[in-house]
């Protein structure tokens, strides 16, 4: 086994060492730095068009490209690149508990829910409410605090009194 022509075993050992080193650099969080960058890559696609998230081989390429750009001046760049797993392993990341939540937290940070976009949606809702949409008006008034749904468990004293009088008048109450 020469260093000029590493075997599959040597490559696997190098990959494992790179993954362990990245985990160590990443700290105690649930995700490695490389996984967090992948979450940001996926979040970027979802923000642009949720129906156009590419396949894991394409996402792997995007991850390698993003790492190369982001850590171009970092001494750990090669370590990060070496720790990137196969497309199959990346697909397994997407199935881990908490992955979707982590991606959505990146989406919130990256601007899907910015003040400007919220304002646009609220203005669109107001415009629709003015155009006589009852559901939009109800939502708009609820957001403004001018309308509140009644709690179905909350008793209306007037209605209770009316029912009691009705029972007495019509004799529907319990006769003892």
C-alpha positions in Angstrom: 0.0 0.0 0.0 1.6 3.2 -1.1 0.6 6.7 -0.3 0.4 7.6 -4.0 -2.3 5.1 -4.6 -4.6 4.8 -1.5 -6.8 1.8 -1.2 -10.6 1.9 -0.5 -9.7 1.0 3.1 -7.3 4.0 3.3 -9.9 6.3 1.9 -12.5 5.1 4.3 -10.2 5.6 7.2 -9.4 9.2 6.0 -13.1 9.9 5.6 -13.9 8.6 9.1 -11.1 10.7 10.6 -12.4 13.8 8.8 -15.9 13.2 10.0 -14.7 12.8 13.6 -12.6 15.9 13.4 -15.5 17.9 12.0 -17.7 16.7 14.8 -15.1 17.8 17.3 -14.9 21.2 15.7 -18.7 21.4 15.6 -19.2 21.3 19.4 -22.0 19.7 21.3 -24.9 20.6 19.0 -27.0 17.9 17.3 -25.6 18.8 13.8 -22.0 19.0 12.5 -20.9 22.2 10.7 -21.2 20.4 7.4 -24.7 19.3 8.2 -25.6 22.8 9.1 -24.3 24.1 5.8 -26.4 21.5 4.0 -29.4 22.7 6.0 -28.7 26.2 4.7 -28.4 24.9 1.1 -31.7 23.1 1.4 -33.3 26.1 3.0 -32.2 28.3 0.1 -34.0 26.0 -2.3 -37.1 25.9 -0.3 -37.3 29.7 0.0 -36.9 30.0 -3.8 -39.4 27.2 -4.7 -40.3 24.4 -2.3 -41.2 22.1 -5.2 -37.8 22.4 -6.8 -35.4 21.0 -4.2 -32.9 18.9 -6.2 -31.9 15.3 -5.7 -29.2 14.4 -3.1 -26.4 14.1 -5.7 -27.1 17.7 -6.8 -27.4 18.8 -3.2 -24.0 17.1 -2.5 -22.4 19.1 -5.3 -24.0 22.3 -3.9 -22.7 21.5 -0.5 -19.2 21.0 -1.7 -19.4 24.3 -3.7 -20.8 26.2 -0.6 -18.1 24.8 1.7 -15.4 25.8 -0.8 -16.7 29.3 -1.0 -17.5 29.8 2.6 -14.3 28.3 4.0 -11.9 29.3 1.2 -9.5 31.0 3.7 -10.0 28.5 6.4 -7.3 26.0 7.3 -10.0 23.3 7.8 -11.5 23.6 4.3 -10.0 20.3 3.1 -11.2 18.6 6.3 -14.8 19.8 5.7 -14.6 18.7 2.1 -13.3 15.3 3.1 -16.0 14.8 5.6 -18.8 15.2 3.1 -20.5 11.8 2.7 -22.0 10.1 -0.3 -25.4 11.1 -1.7 -27.0 8.1 0.0 -25.7 9.2 3.4 -26.8 12.7 2.8 -30.3 11.3 2.0 -30.2 9.6 5.5 -29.5 13.0 7.1 -32.9 14.2 5.8 -34.6 11.4 7.7 -33.0 12.2 11.0 -35.3 13.5 13.8 -35.2 17.2 14.0 -33.8 17.7 10.4 -36.9 19.4 9.1 -37.1 21.7 12.1 -33.4 22.6 11.7 -34.0 23.5 8.0 -37.0 25.6 8.9 -35.1 27.5 11.6 -32.5 28.3 8.8 -35.4 29.4 6.6 -36.7 31.8 9.2 -33.2 33.3 9.7 -32.5 33.5 6.0 -35.5 35.8 5.2 -38.6 33.8 4.4 -40.3 35.5 7.3 -38.7 39.0 7.2 -40.6 42.1 8.3 -41.0 43.2 4.7 -42.6 39.9 3.6 -44.9 39.9 6.6 -46.0 43.4 5.8 -46.7 42.3 2.2 -48.9 39.4 3.4 -50.7 41.6 5.9 -51.4 44.2 3.3 -52.6 41.6 0.9 -54.9 40.3 3.6 -56.2 43.8 4.3 -56.9 44.3 0.6 -58.7 41.0 0.3 -60.8 41.9 3.4 -61.8 45.2 1.8 -62.8 43.2 -1.3 -65.5 41.5 0.8 -63.8 38.3 1.8 -65.4 37.3 5.1 -62.6 34.9 6.1 -59.9 37.6 5.3 -61.8 40.2 7.2 -62.1 37.8 10.2 -58.4 37.0 10.1 -57.5 40.7 9.7 -59.7 41.7 12.7 -58.4 38.9 14.8 -54.8 40.0 14.1 -55.7 43.6 15.0 -57.3 42.5 18.2 -60.7 43.8 17.3 -62.3 40.4 17.0 -62.0 37.3 19.3 -63.6 33.9 18.8 -65.8 32.9 21.7 -64.6 30.0 23.7 -67.1 27.2 23.2 -66.6 26.2 26.8 -67.4 29.7 28.1 -71.0 30.0 29.3 -73.2 32.8 28.2 -75.2 33.8 31.3 -78.0 35.4 29.3 -78.4 32.3 27.2 -78.4 30.1 30.3 -81.1 32.3 31.9 -83.2 32.1 28.8 -82.9 28.3 28.7 -83.8 28.0 32.4 -86.9 30.2 31.8 -87.8 28.1 28.8 -87.6 24.9 30.8 -89.9 26.4 33.5 -92.5 27.8 31.0 -92.7 24.6 28.8 -92.2 22.2 31.7 -89.2 20.5 30.1 -87.3 20.6 33.4 -87.1 17.6 35.8 -90.3 17.1 37.7 -89.8 15.9 41.2 
